[in-house]
Amino acid sequence: MSSETRAAPMYCPYCGEEDLRPNPESHGAWECHACARVFTVKFTGLLASAVNR
């Protein structure tokens, strides 16, 4: 799956605002124009206990 088809975050994890834009300086990073933070969202994996149910 290419990065262009991945879902974008819907809100800032720090302030909850929805004014997010891709950060042109960092691949996969988002900038919040409400609180001026730049962040990334990363999927790490599934819990083993959730898979074995």
N, CA, C and O atoms as a GROMACS GRO file, in nm:
protein
  212
    1MET      N    1   0.085  -0.118   0.000
    1MET     CA    2   0.000   0.000   0.000
    1MET      C    3   0.089   0.123   0.000
    1MET      O    4   0.182   0.133   0.080
    2SER      N    5   0.063   0.216  -0.087
    2SER     CA    6   0.145   0.337  -0.094
    2SER      C    7   0.097   0.439   0.008
    2SER      O    8  -0.017   0.433   0.054
    3SER      N    9   0.183   0.532   0.044
    3SER     CA   10   0.149   0.632   0.145
    3SER      C   11   0.039   0.726   0.097
    3SER      O   12  -0.028   0.788   0.180
    4GLU      N   13   0.019   0.738  -0.034
    4GLU     CA   14  -0.085   0.827  -0.085
    4GLU      C   15  -0.226   0.772  -0.059
    4GLU      O   16  -0.322   0.849  -0.060
    5THR      N   17  -0.239   0.643  -0.036
    5THR     CA   18  -0.371   0.584  -0.016
    5THR      C   19  -0.404   0.563   0.131
    5THR      O   20  -0.512   0.514   0.163
    6ARG      N   21  -0.314   0.599   0.220
    6ARG     CA   22  -0.340   0.582   0.363
    6ARG      C   23  -0.432   0.690   0.414
    6ARG      O   24  -0.437   0.801   0.360
    7ALA      N   25  -0.504   0.658   0.519
    7ALA     CA   26  -0.598   0.752   0.577
    7ALA      C   27  -0.524   0.864   0.649
    7ALA      O   28  -0.421   0.842   0.712
    8ALA      N   29  -0.578   0.982   0.640
    8ALA     CA   30  -0.522   1.097   0.710
    8ALA      C   31  -0.583   1.106   0.849
    8ALA      O   32  -0.697   1.064   0.868
    9PRO      N   33  -0.509   1.159   0.947
    9PRO     CA   34  -0.569   1.178   1.080
    9PRO      C   35  -0.683   1.278   1.071
    9PRO      O   36  -0.678   1.373   0.992
   10MET      N   37  -0.784   1.258   1.150
   10MET     CA   38  -0.903   1.344   1.146
   10MET      C   39  -0.891   1.463   1.241
   10MET      O   40  -0.956   1.566   1.220
   11TYR      N   41  -0.807   1.450   1.345
   11TYR     CA   42  -0.791   1.558   1.442
   11TYR      C   43  -0.653   1.551   1.506
   11TYR      O   44  -0.587   1.447   1.501
   12CYS      N   45  -0.611   1.660   1.564
   12CYS     CA   46  -0.481   1.668   1.630
   12CYS      C   47  -0.487   1.589   1.762
   12CYS      O   48  -0.579   1.609   1.841
   13PRO      N   49  -0.390   1.500   1.786
   13PRO     CA   50  -0.392   1.424   1.912
   13PRO      C   51  -0.358   1.509   2.035
   13PRO      O   52  -0.374   1.462   2.148
   14TYR      N   53  -0.313   1.631   2.016
   14TYR     CA   54  -0.276   1.718   2.127
   14TYR      C   55  -0.388   1.814   2.166
   14TYR      O   56  -0.418   1.830   2.284
   15CYS      N   57  -0.450   1.879   2.067
   15CYS     CA   58  -0.552   1.979   2.100
   15CYS      C   59  -0.692   1.943   2.051
   15CYS      O   60  -0.790   2.003   2.094
   16GLY      N   61  -0.703   1.844   1.962
   16GLY     CA   62  -0.833   1.799   1.914
   16GLY      C   63  -0.888   1.877   1.796
   16GLY      O   64  -0.996   1.845   1.747
   17GLU      N   65  -0.817   1.977   1.750
   17GLU     CA   66  -0.865   2.056   1.636
   17GLU      C   67  -0.851   1.977   1.506
   17GLU      O   68  -0.775   1.880   1.499
   18GLU      N   69  -0.923   2.020   1.404
   18GLU     CA   70  -0.925   1.949   1.276
   18GLU      C   71  -0.850   2.020   1.164
   18GLU      O   72  -0.855   1.975   1.050
   19ASP      N   73  -0.783   2.130   1.194
   19ASP     CA   74  -0.711   2.208   1.093
   19ASP      C   75  -0.571   2.149   1.072
   19ASP      O   76  -0.471   2.206   1.117
   20LEU      N   77  -0.565   2.035   1.005
   20LEU     CA   78  -0.440   1.963   0.981
   20LEU      C   79  -0.401   1.970   0.835
   20LEU      O   80  -0.485   1.969   0.746
   21ARG      N   81  -0.270   1.978   0.812
   21ARG     CA   82  -0.217   1.978   0.676
   21ARG      C   83  -0.090   1.894   0.674
   21ARG      O   84  -0.019   1.888   0.774
   22PRO      N   85  -0.061   1.830   0.562
   22PRO     CA   86   0.065   1.754   0.553
   22PRO      C   87   0.184   1.847   0.571
   22PRO      O   88   0.184   1.959   0.520
   23ASN      N   89   0.285   1.800   0.643
   23ASN     CA   90   0.407   1.878   0.663
   23ASN      C   91   0.499   1.854   0.546
   23ASN      O   92   0.541   1.740   0.525
   24PRO      N   93   0.533   1.956   0.468
   24PRO     CA   94   0.614   1.936   0.348
   24PRO      C   95   0.759   1.898   0.376
   24PRO      O   96   0.827   1.847   0.287
   25GLU      N   97   0.807   1.921   0.498
   25GLU     CA   98   0.947   1.894   0.531
   25GLU      C   99   0.971   1.753   0.582
   25GLU      O  100   1.085   1.705   0.578
   26SER      N  101   0.867   1.684   0.629
   26SER     CA  102   0.882   1.550   0.686
   26SER      C  103   0.778   1.457   0.623
   26SER      O  104   0.658   1.484   0.630
   27HIS      N  105   0.824   1.348   0.562
   27HIS     CA  106   0.733   1.253   0.499
   27HIS      C  107   0.647   1.186   0.606
   27HIS      O  108   0.699   1.131   0.703
   28GLY      N  109   0.517   1.190   0.589
   28GLY     CA  110   0.425   1.127   0.683
   28GLY      C  111   0.390   1.211   0.804
   28GLY      O  112   0.315   1.165   0.890
   29ALA      N  113   0.443   1.331   0.813
   29ALA     CA  114   0.415   1.417   0.928
   29ALA      C  115   0.298   1.512   0.895
   29ALA      O  116   0.274   1.546   0.780
   30TRP      N  117   0.228   1.551   0.999
   30TRP     CA  118   0.114   1.642   0.987
   30TRP      C  119   0.139   1.762   1.076
   30TRP      O  120   0.198   1.749   1.183
   31GLU      N  121   0.093   1.878   1.032
   31GLU     CA  122   0.104   1.997   1.114
   31GLU      C  123  -0.035   2.046   1.150
   31GLU      O  124  -0.125   2.050   1.067
   32CYS      N  125  -0.049   2.085   1.276
   32CYS     CA  126  -0.175   2.139   1.327
   32CYS      C  127  -0.162   2.290   1.329
   32CYS      O  128  -0.071   2.344   1.393
   33HIS      N  129  -0.251   2.358   1.262
   33HIS     CA  130  -0.243   2.503   1.255
   33HIS      C  131  -0.314   2.570   1.373
   33HIS      O  132  -0.314   2.692   1.384
   34ALA      N  133  -0.374   2.491   1.460
   34ALA     CA  134  -0.436   2.548   1.580
   34ALA      C  135  -0.335   2.556   1.694
   34ALA      O  136  -0.329   2.658   1.763
   35CYS      N  137  -0.254   2.450   1.715
   35CYS     CA  138  -0.159   2.450   1.827
   35CYS      C  139  -0.014   2.453   1.782
   35CYS      O  140   0.077   2.451   1.865
   36ALA      N  141   0.011   2.458   1.650
   36ALA     CA  142   0.145   2.472   1.591
   36ALA      C  143   0.236   2.353   1.619
   36ALA      O  144   0.358   2.368   1.626
   37ARG      N  145   0.178   2.233   1.636
   37ARG     CA  146   0.259   2.113   1.656
   37ARG      C  147   0.269   2.036   1.525
   37ARG      O  148   0.179   2.041   1.441
   38VAL      N  149   0.380   1.965   1.509
   38VAL     CA  150   0.400   1.875   1.396
   38VAL      C  151   0.410   1.735   1.456
   38VAL      O  152   0.487   1.714   1.550
   39PHE      N  153   0.335   1.638   1.402
   39PHE     CA  154   0.333   1.504   1.459
   39PHE      C  155   0.320   1.400   1.349
   39PHE      O  156   0.285   1.431   1.236
   40THR      N  157   0.350   1.276   1.385
   40THR     CA  158   0.330   1.162   1.296
   40THR      C  159   0.242   1.061   1.368
   40THR      O  160   0.235   1.059   1.491
   41VAL      N  161   0.174   0.979   1.289
   41VAL     CA  162   0.093   0.870   1.342
   41VAL      C  163   0.150   0.742   1.284
   41VAL      O  164   0.167   0.730   1.163
   42LYS      N  165   0.181   0.646   1.371
   42LYS     CA  166   0.244   0.523   1.325
   42LYS      C  167   0.168   0.401   1.378
   42LYS      O  168   0.141   0.392   1.498
   43PHE      N  169   0.133   0.310   1.289
   43PHE     CA  170   0.072   0.183   1.329
   43PHE      C  171   0.184   0.088   1.366
   43PHE      O  172   0.270   0.059   1.283
   44THR      N  173   0.185   0.040   1.488
   44THR     CA  174   0.291  -0.046   1.536
   44THR      C  175   0.259  -0.194   1.515
   44THR      O  176   0.348  -0.270   1.476
   45GLY      N  177   0.136  -0.235   1.539
   45GLY     CA  178   0.099  -0.375   1.521
   45GLY      C  179  -0.025  -0.409   1.601
   45GLY      O  180  -0.089  -0.322   1.659
   46LEU      N  181  -0.057  -0.537   1.604
   46LEU     CA  182  -0.172  -0.586   1.678
   46LEU      C  183  -0.126  -0.655   1.806
   46LEU      O  184  -0.016  -0.711   1.811
   47LEU      N  185  -0.209  -0.650   1.908
   47LEU     CA  186  -0.180  -0.722   2.031
   47LEU      C  187  -0.197  -0.871   2.007
   47LEU      O  188  -0.292  -0.913   1.940
   48ALA      N  189  -0.108  -0.950   2.058
   48ALA     CA  190  -0.116  -1.095   2.040
   48ALA      C  191  -0.244  -1.149   2.102
   48ALA      O  192  -0.303  -1.242   2.048
   49SER      N  193  -0.287  -1.094   2.215
   49SER     CA  194  -0.410  -1.142   2.281
   49SER      C  195  -0.534  -1.115   2.196
   49SER      O  196  -0.630  -1.192   2.202
   50ALA      N  197  -0.534  -1.009   2.118
   50ALA     CA  198  -0.649  -0.978   2.034
   50ALA      C  199  -0.655  -1.070   1.912
   50ALA      O  200  -0.763  -1.099   1.861
   51VAL      N  201  -0.540  -1.116   1.865
   51VAL     CA  202  -0.534  -1.203   1.748
   51VAL      C  203  -0.574  -1.346   1.784
   51VAL      O  204  -0.632  -1.415   1.700
   52ASN      N  205  -0.544  -1.390   1.902
   52ASN     CA  206  -0.567  -1.528   1.944
   52ASN      C  207  -0.707  -1.556   1.995
   52ASN      O  208  -0.732  -1.666   2.044
   53ARG      N  209  -0.798  -1.464   1.987
   53ARG     CA  210  -0.934  -1.486   2.038
   53ARG      C  211  -1.014  -1.577   1.951
   53ARG      O  212  -1.130  -1.605   1.980
   0.00000   0.00000   0.00000
